[in-house]
Amino acid sequence: MYWISFFLVLSTTACEQPWVKGGEWTRQEIDEWRADKADKAEHTKPAAVVAAVPKKAVETKPPEPTGPIDLNTATEAELDTLPGVGPATAKRIIAYREKRPFKKVQDLRRVKGIGKKTLEKLKPHITVTE
């Protein structure tokens, strides 16, 4: 009986603790409580299933670039191959360079979403020509 009580304590929420009842639970009460928990869990399953993405729908990231990519001439697809750069960041890089071309690699820090760590990852893969 001890292990059942211990299991119930570990698997309940704060408002459903077994000691709230004030004594030992009968086998029937435990089964009813478990059935009630299972019913509540059933109602949350569709949300978890909806969040799952089929393997076919997942986009695969293109392979990393073989040589350095010029930030002033790269296409969105080329920028998307860089580590730590997704489609949204690639669009922001292009929007930034249309206003003001990059003069040095460190200028990339001015683009939203590019921090110190991301820039360090990108440095071996990027270059800037004027």
FITITOR-988957 format. One record per residue (C-alpha): z, y, x negated; residue number from 1; residue in one letter. Coordinates in nm, 3 decimals, decimal comma, m for minus. Example, Ala and Ser with C-alpha at 12.3 -4.5 7.8 and 13.67 -1.06 7.14 Angstrom:
FITITOR-988957
+---------+---------+---------+-----+-----+
!      pz !      py !      px !   n ! res !
+---------+---------+---------+-----+-----+
!   0,780 !  m0,450 !  m1,230 !   1 !   A !
!   0,714 !  m0,106 !  m1,367 !   2 !   S !
+---------+---------+---------+-----+-----+
***
This chain:
FITITOR-988957
+---------+---------+---------+-----+-----+
!      pz !      py !      px !   n ! res !
+---------+---------+---------+-----+-----+
!   0,000 !   0,000 !   0,000 !   1 !   M !
!   0,067 !   0,232 !  m0,295 !   2 !   Y !
!  m0,295 !   0,229 !  m0,413 !   3 !   W !
!  m0,422 !   0,316 !  m0,065 !   4 !   I !
!  m0,190 !   0,615 !  m0,044 !   5 !   S !
!  m0,291 !   0,719 !  m0,394 !   6 !   F !
!  m0,660 !   0,689 !  m0,300 !   7 !   F !
!  m0,606 !   0,899 !   0,011 !   8 !   L !
!  m0,434 !   1,171 !  m0,186 !   9 !   V !
!  m0,719 !   1,189 !  m0,434 !  10 !   L !
!  m0,997 !   1,184 !  m0,176 !  11 !   S !
!  m0,870 !   1,434 !   0,079 !  12 !   T !
!  m0,888 !   1,807 !   0,113 !  13 !   T !
!  m0,573 !   2,017 !   0,112 !  14 !   A !
!  m0,543 !   2,032 !   0,490 !  15 !   C !
!  m0,588 !   1,656 !   0,531 !  16 !   E !
!  m0,322 !   1,529 !   0,289 !  17 !   Q !
!  m0,149 !   1,210 !   0,410 !  18 !   P !
!   0,201 !   1,351 !   0,368 !  19 !   W !
!   0,125 !   1,617 !   0,632 !  20 !   V !
!   0,168 !   1,342 !   0,892 !  21 !   K !
!   0,516 !   1,285 !   0,757 !  22 !   G !
!   0,527 !   0,913 !   0,689 !  23 !   G !
!   0,338 !   0,593 !   0,634 !  24 !   E !
!  m0,001 !   0,551 !   0,789 !  25 !   W !
!  m0,099 !   0,241 !   0,976 !  26 !   T !
!  m0,412 !   0,051 !   0,880 !  27 !   R !
!  m0,579 !   0,170 !   1,202 !  28 !   Q !
!  m0,497 !   0,535 !   1,126 !  29 !   E !
!  m0,639 !   0,501 !   0,777 !  30 !   I !
!  m0,959 !   0,345 !   0,913 !  31 !   D !
!  m0,991 !   0,621 !   1,175 !  32 !   E !
!  m0,934 !   0,885 !   0,909 !  33 !   W !
!  m1,200 !   0,731 !   0,684 !  34 !   R !
!  m1,445 !   0,709 !   0,975 !  35 !   A !
!  m1,384 !   1,076 !   1,053 !  36 !   D !
!  m1,446 !   1,168 !   0,687 !  37 !   K !
!  m1,765 !   0,960 !   0,689 !  38 !   A !
!  m1,885 !   1,140 !   1,004 !  39 !   D !
!  m1,826 !   1,476 !   0,839 !  40 !   K !
!  m2,010 !   1,357 !   0,529 !  41 !   A !
!  m2,305 !   1,243 !   0,740 !  42 !   E !
!  m2,350 !   1,599 !   0,866 !  43 !   H !
!  m2,384 !   1,731 !   0,512 !  44 !   T !
!  m2,635 !   1,473 !   0,393 !  45 !   K !
!  m2,948 !   1,640 !   0,534 !  46 !   P !
!  m2,876 !   1,957 !   0,334 !  47 !   A !
!  m2,852 !   1,752 !   0,015 !  48 !   A !
!  m3,173 !   1,568 !   0,099 !  49 !   V !
!  m3,358 !   1,892 !   0,172 !  50 !   V !
!  m3,255 !   2,028 !  m0,168 !  51 !   A !
!  m3,410 !   1,730 !  m0,345 !  52 !   A !
!  m3,759 !   1,800 !  m0,477 !  53 !   V !
!  m4,011 !   1,516 !  m0,489 !  54 !   P !
!  m4,128 !   1,429 !  m0,840 !  55 !   K !
!  m4,487 !   1,516 !  m0,755 !  56 !   K !
!  m4,393 !   1,871 !  m0,653 !  57 !   A !
!  m4,217 !   1,949 !  m0,979 !  58 !   V !
!  m4,434 !   2,153 !  m1,210 !  59 !   E !
!  m4,443 !   2,038 !  m1,567 !  60 !   T !
!  m4,415 !   2,300 !  m1,837 !  61 !   K !
!  m4,722 !   2,320 !  m2,061 !  62 !   P !
!  m4,671 !   2,212 !  m2,422 !  63 !   P !
!  m4,528 !   2,465 !  m2,664 !  64 !   E !
!  m4,787 !   2,679 !  m2,842 !  65 !   P !
!  m4,923 !   2,555 !  m3,173 !  66 !   T !
!  m4,943 !   2,896 !  m3,336 !  67 !   G !
!  m4,786 !   3,237 !  m3,282 !  68 !   P !
!  m4,885 !   3,414 !  m2,962 !  69 !   I !
!  m4,967 !   3,784 !  m2,972 !  70 !   D !
!  m4,754 !   3,962 !  m2,713 !  71 !   L !
!  m5,016 !   4,236 !  m2,666 !  72 !   N !
!  m5,305 !   4,001 !  m2,585 !  73 !   T !
!  m5,151 !   3,684 !  m2,441 !  74 !   A !
!  m5,231 !   3,573 !  m2,090 !  75 !   T !
!  m4,961 !   3,487 !  m1,837 !  76 !   E !
!  m5,033 !   3,115 !  m1,889 !  77 !   A !
!  m4,993 !   3,149 !  m2,266 !  78 !   E !
!  m4,665 !   3,338 !  m2,229 !  79 !   L !
!  m4,542 !   3,072 !  m1,988 !  80 !   D !
!  m4,570 !   2,813 !  m2,266 !  81 !   T !
!  m4,306 !   2,993 !  m2,472 !  82 !   L !
!  m3,954 !   2,844 !  m2,472 !  83 !   P !
!  m3,725 !   3,030 !  m2,233 !  84 !   G !
!  m4,013 !   3,213 !  m2,063 !  85 !   V !
!  m4,109 !   3,122 !  m1,709 !  86 !   G !
!  m4,371 !   3,267 !  m1,475 !  87 !   P !
!  m4,150 !   3,559 !  m1,366 !  88 !   A !
!  m4,063 !   3,661 !  m1,721 !  89 !   T !
!  m4,427 !   3,628 !  m1,826 !  90 !   A !
!  m4,525 !   3,870 !  m1,548 !  91 !   K !
!  m4,254 !   4,114 !  m1,662 !  92 !   R !
!  m4,381 !   4,097 !  m2,021 !  93 !   I !
!  m4,736 !   4,176 !  m1,906 !  94 !   I !
!  m4,614 !   4,460 !  m1,681 !  95 !   A !
!  m4,416 !   4,609 !  m1,970 !  96 !   Y !
!  m4,705 !   4,592 !  m2,219 !  97 !   R !
!  m4,941 !   4,759 !  m1,968 !  98 !   E !
!  m4,710 !   5,062 !  m1,970 !  99 !   K !
!  m4,634 !   5,051 !  m2,342 ! 100 !   R !
!  m4,784 !   4,804 !  m2,589 ! 101 !   P !
!  m4,543 !   4,619 !  m2,816 ! 102 !   F !
!  m4,516 !   4,764 !  m3,169 ! 103 !   K !
!  m4,278 !   4,502 !  m3,306 ! 104 !   K !
!  m4,133 !   4,170 !  m3,190 ! 105 !   V !
!  m3,790 !   4,328 !  m3,124 ! 106 !   Q !
!  m3,948 !   4,547 !  m2,852 ! 107 !   D !
!  m3,947 !   4,234 !  m2,636 ! 108 !   L !
!  m3,573 !   4,291 !  m2,582 ! 109 !   R !
!  m3,666 !   4,581 !  m2,352 ! 110 !   R !
!  m3,810 !   4,335 !  m2,101 ! 111 !   V !
!  m3,566 !   4,229 !  m1,832 ! 112 !   K !
!  m3,457 !   3,870 !  m1,884 ! 113 !   G !
!  m3,502 !   3,868 !  m2,262 ! 114 !   I !
!  m3,169 !   3,876 !  m2,440 ! 115 !   G !
!  m3,064 !   3,817 !  m2,800 ! 116 !   K !
!  m3,060 !   3,439 !  m2,769 ! 117 !   K !
!  m3,396 !   3,419 !  m2,595 ! 118 !   T !
!  m3,552 !   3,649 !  m2,853 ! 119 !   L !
!  m3,417 !   3,430 !  m3,136 ! 120 !   E !
!  m3,578 !   3,125 !  m2,972 ! 121 !   K !
!  m3,906 !   3,312 !  m2,932 ! 122 !   L !
!  m3,938 !   3,471 !  m3,278 ! 123 !   K !
!  m4,108 !   3,171 !  m3,446 ! 124 !   P !
!  m4,363 !   3,154 !  m3,162 ! 125 !   H !
!  m4,463 !   3,520 !  m3,117 ! 126 !   I !
!  m4,629 !   3,797 !  m3,311 ! 127 !   T !
!  m4,739 !   4,155 !  m3,245 ! 128 !   V !
!  m5,065 !   4,316 !  m3,352 ! 129 !   T !
!  m5,166 !   4,669 !  m3,265 ! 130 !   E !
+---------+---------+---------+-----+-----+
***
